[in-house]
Amino acid sequence: MRTKITIETGAIEINPNYFLVECPLCKKSIHSKKQKLHQHGSDGNIDNRIEHRKGHCTKHNTYFIIHITDDTIRV
């Protein structure tokens, strides 16, 4: 079993359907240096808060603590 990696980060942007988080472990492709964005449902809530979510990483067992703050872009 893979070791669980806990990542605490801020959401990049949010709308009533989802929010986006930049993953420090996943790249957009094997040829890219850019980080991949993970998308999680926001359930219609665009307020500031802290969310806890399992990561979408395919090679790592990740758990995200995501801060939605005044710095998060509302779309």
C-alpha positions, 0 to 999 in steps of 0.5 A, a space after each residue: 500500500 502506498 503511503 498517504 501524502 497530506 497536502 495543504 494548499 489554497 484553491 485557485 478558483 471556485 464557482 458554484 459547480 467546482 473548485 480547482 487546486 494545483 497539485 504539487 505532485 502531478 504534471 499536465 503530461 510527462 513532457 510538461 513542467 506545469 502542474 496539473 489542476 485537480 477539480 472538486 465539486 463545490 456543491 453550490 457553495 462559494 464561501 470561504 472555508 476549508 475543505 478536506 478531499 481525497 486527491 485525484 493523483 494516479 501515482 500517489 495516495 493523496 489527501 488535500 486540505 484546501 483553503 478557500 479564501 479571499 485570494 480564491 478567484 470567484 468565477 
